[in-house]
Amino acid sequence: WVEHLFVASAHDILMIFTRQGQCHWLDVWKIPEGSRQSRGKPIVNLLNIGKDEDIAAIVPIREFDDEHFLFFATRQGRVKRTVLSAYGNIRSVGLNAININDGDELIDVRVTDGEGEIVLATREGKAIRFAEKDARRMGRATAGVGGIRLQEGDEVVGMVPVRMDEGANLLVVTEKGIGKRTNFAEYRSQSRYGQGILNIRLTDKSGKVVAIRGVHDDEQLMFITRSGVVNRQRVSEIGTWGRV
């Protein structure tokens, strides 16, 4: 099923991270252009990637500077902040971007300026908001630190940088198609590695949480089901509700 959709320039470099913590690079201009109906080309044919590796995140980059960071999040709630320039040594075989503990996997990577805040959300409807600087700057081949303390059976499903511009909200989507927007201000800032607070009250009708996104009133969304059905709608058409 379709898992990633984003916009990039032909001059950008794609940093491609696998769930196992490896990083690979791909020039955007090297990706074959296709029509809307075309199947595309298997990414394994464009990268030197292992057969057992699954892609977790794709980040478009113009340059590897010292002013920005890569912020990582794993399924079991670990996070890591590493300066972007640490990943500028491009290798054809890729490199280890983050050490992944047994039973864990990488779920997302974001480019940040190191000064903002992060929200992590879990499958069972919890969320935590904390300052990026709570995760100290670390080297490339490290496992990171605890971002949220999970209850047994829970797992992290998404990470977004906090957006405080007017009209920005946190969108929460569940597996049975329920969605709501909530102002970021309703998520109080906490210390890293707390248990978080209630993000959405789950029912049999909603199912578990599958994704979160930072959205703005003037943006649009594309929802894609596992069977490939695409639904496009305006963010403003989704109701704004309280946190719980």
C-alpha positions, 0 to 999 in steps of 0.5 A: 500500500502507499505509505509516503507522499511528499514534494521534492525538487529535482535538485534535492537528495532523498535521505531514505531510512529503513526500519532497521536504522540504515540510511541511503541516499538518492538524487531526485533527478535519478527517479524515473518520471512516470504518469499518474497511472504508472506503477512506478519502479521498485525502490530496491532497484534504485538503491543498494538496499537489503532484501529484509529492509523496509523503508520507514521514512524519506526526507528531502534534503538540499544541503547537509548543514550544521544548523539543522538536525535529524530527529528520530522516533522508534516504535518503542518510544525512543528518540534521537537528535543528531546534527544533519551534517553528520549524514553528509558522507554519502556512501553507495552502501548506506550507513547506520543512522541510528542503533535499533534495539531488539524488538524495536524499529524506526518509524519516522525521521524529521528535519528540525532546527533544534529549538522546537517541540515534538509530539509523539502519539501512541496506538492506544490514544496517548500523546506527549509533547516535549522540547527537542532539547530534552533529547540531548544532541547525540552522535550518529551511531547511537540508540537515542533516549526515551521519548515516552513511557509506554504502557504494556502493549502500546506503541508509538504510531507517529511523530510531528513537530509542534506548529503554533502558527494561527490555524495549525492543529494536530490531526489524529486519524484512527484505523476505522476512518475517524479523524479530528483536529485539536489545537496544539495548545491543548497538549501541555509541554512535559518533560521527555519520557513521561507517560503522556496525556490522553490524545483521543478517546477510543471506542469500537467505532474508532479503532486504534490510532494509526497516524498523526499530522500537523495540519493547517486550515489552508492545506489539503489531505490525501487519505490512502487506504491499504487497498489503494483507495484515495480520498482528498479533502480540505483540512478545514472540512475536518472538525476541530475538537477538544483533546479527549 
